[in-house]
Amino acid sequence: MRARRLSRFSRTGFSRTAGTVAVAAGLLAAAVGCGGSDSAGKDGAAPAAAGAAFPRTIDHAMGRTELKAEPKRVVALDMTFVDATLALQSKVVGYTTFAAPDEKLPPYFGADAAAYGGDAKPVGMLDEPSLEKIKLLKPDLILSAKVRHEKLYQQLSAIAPTVFTADTGATWKDNLKLVGKALGKEKLADEKIAAYDKRAKAVGDAVRKKKGSNPAVSVVRFVDGPTRLYKEDTYIGVIVKDLGFDKPADAKGTGFNADISEEQIKKVDADDIFVTAFPDPQGASRKSKEKYQANPLWKQLKGQVHEVDDITWMIAVGLYGANIVLDDVAKTYGVDAARA
């Protein structure tokens, strides 16, 4: 069986982080697992017309927040909100890190990191942001999620207007829209999402045209624990759905993922099997992957295995990562990436 490495960005940009610590993985899993629960009801804008002038009031997961002027200095306490702010061409001045206090913005943001986050500074770890560091940056908007920093909401709100989504993960498009409302850039947010949706459909259609059928795909992640087959209520599950691809039975339906034991390896079988391994510093995920792939049942899988980058396929949780996933899919099937 052939395995191909498709990563557009190497992991060298994350080498100093040792690939993101386990605590970050746990937080990410919790957020993705509850993605899409009730954000539609809580994350909408207040009754101001789209594009209305400031001041404006935003309804969000923690209540209502008044913004007196368009935000110019954003502190984003999760990389998914850095993603949204950069995508909407607004300035990020602070962000949290995964594993090391001096991490820079990840390379998958490309030139936008310098254009809109060139002066951004870390404000602590994802699980423990520093209120003092945030205050020193004099933000006029703080972004995060209830699932991340609910206990800090009141303290953050005392520093600057603060807007929370309910979750991260599967709600990444809705979260981008909410950030758009907070920044006064609803139209740009809608345009960015529409462009992504159009591109995902184009890539999916090109694959179906080339193959003469719709492929079934599975996305498998090796971690220090049960191997995960990802379902629809996740960041990557949304992308697979946007591509219009079919999935094996255990990857269908709501929920975060199906845990796959070694005895259940055949449940991940599909026309194409996309495989990632969480880059933990101890290498436990890599060892789990090696153990599974040495199992005779793995060797009996009929689908073709493609190794992809965990950073963009699992951790990125936003528009930039999603577009890189589309690049990888287009490369896998040898179709146009529809970047234009």
C-alpha positions as CSV (number, residue, x, y, z in Angstrom):
1,M,0.0,0.0,0.0
2,R,1.3,3.4,-0.9
3,A,1.3,6.3,1.5
4,R,1.9,9.8,0.3
5,R,2.9,12.9,2.3
6,L,0.8,15.8,1.2
7,S,1.6,18.6,3.6
8,R,1.9,22.0,2.0
9,F,3.6,23.4,5.1
10,S,6.3,21.4,6.9
11,R,6.2,21.0,10.7
12,T,9.4,23.0,11.1
13,G,7.3,26.1,11.9
14,F,6.1,24.2,14.9
15,S,9.3,22.4,15.9
16,R,9.9,24.8,18.8
17,T,6.5,23.9,20.2
18,A,7.2,20.2,20.0
19,G,4.0,20.1,18.0
20,T,1.6,21.4,20.7
21,V,1.3,19.9,24.1
22,A,-1.1,17.3,25.3
23,V,-3.1,19.8,27.3
24,A,-3.8,21.8,24.2
25,A,-4.9,18.6,22.5
26,G,-7.4,17.9,25.3
27,L,-8.8,21.4,25.1
28,L,-9.1,21.1,21.3
29,A,-10.8,17.8,21.6
30,A,-13.3,19.1,24.1
31,A,-14.1,22.2,22.0
32,V,-14.4,20.2,18.7
33,G,-16.5,17.6,20.5
34,C,-19.2,20.0,21.4
35,G,-18.9,22.1,18.2
36,G,-22.2,23.2,16.8
37,S,-24.3,22.6,19.9
38,D,-26.2,25.9,20.3
39,S,-24.0,28.6,18.9
40,A,-26.6,29.5,16.2
41,G,-29.0,30.7,18.9
42,K,-26.4,32.6,20.9
43,D,-23.7,33.8,18.5
44,G,-25.9,36.1,16.3
45,A,-25.6,39.9,16.1
46,A,-27.8,42.2,18.1
47,P,-30.6,43.8,16.1
48,A,-28.3,46.2,14.3
49,A,-28.3,46.0,10.5
50,A,-25.4,44.3,8.9
51,G,-22.7,46.8,8.2
52,A,-24.3,49.4,10.5
53,A,-22.0,52.1,12.0
54,F,-20.6,51.8,15.5
55,P,-21.5,51.8,18.3
56,R,-23.1,48.4,18.0
57,T,-24.1,45.7,20.5
58,I,-23.2,42.0,19.9
59,D,-25.2,39.1,21.3
60,H,-22.9,36.2,22.0
61,A,-22.4,33.1,24.2
62,M,-21.8,35.0,27.4
63,G,-24.3,37.8,27.0
64,R,-24.2,41.2,25.2
65,T,-21.2,43.4,24.5
66,E,-21.2,47.0,23.3
67,L,-18.5,48.1,20.9
68,K,-18.3,51.9,20.7
69,A,-15.9,52.0,17.7
70,E,-14.5,49.6,15.1
71,P,-11.9,47.5,16.8
72,K,-8.3,48.2,15.8
73,R,-6.4,46.1,18.4
74,V,-7.6,42.5,18.8
75,V,-6.4,40.0,21.4
76,A,-7.4,36.5,20.2
77,L,-7.2,33.8,22.9
78,D,-7.5,30.8,20.6
79,M,-5.9,30.3,17.2
80,T,-9.3,30.0,15.5
81,F,-9.9,33.6,16.4
82,V,-6.5,34.7,15.2
83,D,-7.5,33.0,11.9
84,A,-10.8,34.8,11.7
85,T,-9.3,38.2,12.6
86,L,-6.5,37.9,10.0
87,A,-8.9,36.6,7.4
88,L,-11.0,39.8,7.9
89,Q,-7.9,42.0,7.5
90,S,-7.9,43.3,11.1
91,K,-5.0,43.8,13.4
92,V,-4.1,41.1,15.9
93,V,-2.0,42.4,18.8
94,G,-2.1,39.4,21.1
95,Y,-2.6,35.7,21.0
96,T,-2.2,32.6,23.2
97,T,0.4,29.8,22.5
98,F,0.1,26.0,22.7
99,A,3.4,24.8,24.2
100,A,6.0,27.5,24.6
101,P,5.6,31.0,25.8
102,D,7.5,32.5,22.8
103,E,5.8,30.8,19.9
104,K,5.3,32.9,16.8
105,L,2.1,32.8,14.7
106,P,2.0,29.5,12.7
107,P,3.3,29.5,9.1
108,Y,0.0,28.5,7.6
109,F,-1.2,32.1,7.9
110,G,1.3,33.0,5.2
111,A,1.9,36.7,4.4
112,D,-1.2,37.8,6.4
113,A,0.6,37.0,9.6
114,A,3.0,39.8,8.9
115,A,0.5,42.1,7.3
116,Y,-2.1,42.0,10.1
117,G,-0.2,40.4,13.0
118,G,3.4,41.6,12.5
119,D,3.4,43.3,16.0
120,A,1.4,40.6,17.7
121,K,2.7,39.3,21.0
122,P,2.0,36.1,23.0
123,V,-0.1,36.6,26.1
124,G,0.4,33.2,27.7
125,M,-0.6,29.7,27.1
126,L,-4.0,28.7,25.7
127,D,-5.1,27.1,29.0
128,E,-3.7,30.0,31.1
129,P,-3.6,33.4,29.4
130,S,-2.0,36.2,31.3
131,L,-4.5,39.0,32.2
132,E,-1.5,41.3,32.9
133,K,0.0,40.8,29.5
134,I,-3.4,41.3,27.8
135,K,-4.0,44.5,29.6
136,L,-0.5,45.9,28.6
137,L,-1.5,45.5,24.9
138,K,-4.5,47.9,25.4
139,P,-6.9,45.8,23.2
140,D,-10.2,47.2,22.1
141,L,-11.6,43.7,21.5
142,I,-10.9,40.4,23.1
143,L,-12.1,37.2,21.4
144,S,-12.4,33.7,22.8
145,A,-14.9,30.8,23.4
146,K,-16.9,29.8,26.4
147,V,-15.5,26.3,26.1
148,R,-12.0,27.8,26.5
149,H,-12.2,30.7,29.0
150,E,-15.6,30.9,30.5
151,K,-14.2,31.5,34.0
152,L,-12.1,34.4,32.8
153,Y,-14.9,36.3,31.0
154,Q,-15.7,38.9,33.7
155,Q,-12.0,39.7,34.2
156,L,-11.4,39.9,30.5
157,S,-14.5,42.2,30.1
158,A,-13.0,44.5,32.6
159,I,-10.0,45.0,30.4
160,A,-11.8,45.5,27.0
161,P,-15.0,44.6,25.3
162,T,-15.1,40.8,25.1
163,V,-17.0,38.6,22.7
164,F,-17.2,34.8,23.1
165,T,-18.5,32.1,20.8
166,A,-19.9,29.0,22.5
167,D,-17.5,26.5,20.9
168,T,-14.7,26.1,18.4
169,G,-14.4,23.2,16.0
170,A,-17.4,22.5,13.8
171,T,-18.7,26.0,14.3
172,W,-15.7,27.7,12.7
173,K,-17.8,29.3,10.0
174,D,-20.3,30.7,12.4
175,N,-17.5,31.9,14.6
176,L,-16.0,33.7,11.6
177,K,-19.3,35.4,11.0
178,L,-19.6,36.5,14.7
179,V,-16.1,38.0,14.5
180,G,-17.1,39.8,11.4
181,K,-20.0,41.3,13.2
182,A,-17.8,42.4,16.1
183,L,-15.3,44.0,13.6
184,G,-18.0,45.6,11.5
185,K,-16.9,43.4,8.6
186,E,-20.0,41.2,8.1
187,K,-19.9,41.5,4.3
188,L,-16.2,40.4,4.1
189,A,-16.9,37.5,6.4
190,D,-19.8,36.3,4.2
191,E,-17.6,36.8,1.1
192,K,-14.8,34.7,2.6
193,I,-17.1,31.9,3.6
194,A,-18.8,31.9,0.2
195,A,-15.5,31.8,-1.6
196,Y,-14.4,28.8,0.5
197,D,-17.7,27.0,0.0
198,K,-17.5,27.6,-3.8
199,R,-14.0,26.3,-3.8
200,A,-14.8,23.2,-1.8
201,K,-17.6,22.3,-4.1
202,A,-15.4,22.9,-7.2
203,V,-12.7,20.6,-5.8
204,G,-15.2,18.0,-4.8
205,D,-16.9,18.1,-8.2
206,A,-13.6,17.9,-10.0
207,V,-12.7,14.8,-8.0
208,R,-16.1,13.2,-8.9
209,K,-15.7,14.0,-12.5
210,K,-12.2,12.5,-12.7
211,K,-13.1,9.4,-10.8
212,G,-16.5,8.9,-12.3
213,S,-17.9,8.4,-8.8
214,N,-18.0,10.0,-5.4
215,P,-15.2,8.7,-3.2
216,A,-15.8,7.6,0.3
217,V,-13.1,9.0,2.6
218,S,-12.1,8.6,6.2
219,V,-10.0,10.8,8.4
220,V,-8.0,9.0,11.1
221,R,-6.0,10.6,13.8
222,F,-3.4,8.8,16.0
223,V,-3.1,10.2,19.5
224,D,-1.8,9.0,22.8
225,G,-5.0,7.0,23.4
226,P,-7.7,5.5,21.3
227,T,-7.3,6.1,17.6
228,R,-10.0,8.5,16.3
229,L,-12.2,8.2,13.2
230,Y,-13.6,11.7,12.8
231,K,-17.3,12.4,12.4
232,E,-19.3,15.3,11.0
233,D,-19.4,17.6,14.0
234,T,-15.8,18.5,13.8
235,Y,-13.6,21.0,11.9
236,I,-12.4,18.4,9.5
237,G,-15.8,16.7,9.3
238,V,-17.3,20.0,8.1
239,I,-14.7,20.2,5.3
240,V,-15.3,16.6,4.2
241,K,-19.0,17.4,4.1
242,D,-18.4,20.6,2.1
243,L,-16.4,18.6,-0.4
244,G,-19.5,16.3,-0.7
245,F,-17.6,13.1,-0.1
246,D,-19.1,10.0,1.2
247,K,-17.8,8.4,4.5
248,P,-17.7,5.0,6.1
249,A,-20.6,4.2,8.4
250,D,-18.8,4.9,11.7
251,A,-17.8,8.4,10.4
252,K,-21.4,9.4,9.7
253,G,-23.7,11.2,12.0
254,T,-23.3,13.7,14.8
255,G,-20.6,13.6,17.4
256,F,-16.9,14.2,17.7
257,N,-15.3,10.9,16.7
258,A,-15.5,7.1,16.9
259,D,-12.8,5.5,18.9
260,I,-11.3,2.6,16.9
261,S,-9.5,-0.2,18.7
262,E,-7.0,-2.4,16.9
263,E,-9.6,-5.1,16.5
264,Q,-11.9,-2.5,14.8
265,I,-9.3,-1.3,12.2
266,K,-11.5,-2.3,9.3
267,K,-14.0,0.3,10.3
268,V,-11.8,3.1,8.9
269,D,-11.6,1.5,5.5
270,A,-12.7,3.8,2.6
271,D,-11.6,4.6,-0.9
272,D,-9.1,7.0,0.5
273,I,-7.9,7.1,4.1
274,F,-6.3,10.4,5.3
275,V,-4.1,9.8,8.3
276,T,-2.6,12.3,10.8
277,A,-0.7,11.9,14.1
278,F,-0.8,14.4,16.8
279,P,2.8,15.8,17.2
280,D,3.2,15.3,20.9
281,P,6.7,15.9,22.3
282,Q,7.0,12.4,23.7
283,G,6.2,10.8,20.4
284,A,3.4,8.7,21.9
285,S,1.0,9.4,18.9
286,R,3.7,8.3,16.4
287,K,4.2,5.1,18.3
288,S,0.5,4.4,18.3
289,K,0.4,5.0,14.6
290,E,3.3,2.6,14.1
291,K,1.7,-0.1,16.2
292,Y,-1.6,0.2,14.3
293,Q,0.0,0.2,10.9
294,A,2.0,-2.9,11.8
295,N,-1.3,-4.8,12.6
296,P,-2.2,-7.3,9.9
297,L,-5.7,-5.9,9.9
298,W,-4.3,-2.5,8.8
299,K,-2.5,-4.2,5.9
300,Q,-5.8,-5.7,4.8
301,L,-7.4,-2.3,4.2
302,K,-8.5,-1.8,0.6
303,G,-8.3,2.0,0.6
304,Q,-5.3,4.1,-0.3
305,V,-3.6,5.7,2.7
306,H,-2.5,9.4,2.5
307,E,-0.5,10.9,5.3
308,V,-1.3,14.6,5.9
309,D,-0.3,17.3,8.3
310,D,-2.0,17.2,11.8
311,I,-1.5,21.0,12.2
312,T,-3.7,22.0,9.3
313,W,-6.0,19.0,9.2
314,M,-6.8,19.0,13.0
315,I,-5.4,21.9,14.9
316,A,-5.8,24.9,12.6
317,V,-9.7,25.1,12.9
318,G,-10.3,28.0,10.6
319,L,-10.4,29.3,7.1
320,Y,-6.6,29.2,6.4
321,G,-6.3,25.6,7.5
322,A,-9.5,24.6,5.6
323,N,-8.1,26.0,2.4
324,I,-4.8,24.1,2.9
325,V,-6.9,20.9,3.3
326,L,-8.5,21.6,0.0
327,D,-5.0,22.0,-1.5
328,D,-4.1,18.6,-0.2
329,V,-7.3,17.0,-1.4
330,A,-6.8,18.4,-4.9
331,K,-3.2,17.2,-4.9
332,T,-4.2,13.7,-3.8
333,Y,-6.7,13.3,-6.6
334,G,-4.7,15.2,-9.2
335,V,-7.3,17.9,-9.9
336,D,-7.2,21.6,-10.1
337,A,-7.1,23.2,-6.6
338,A,-9.5,26.0,-7.8
339,R,-7.5,28.6,-6.0
340,A,-8.5,31.3,-8.4
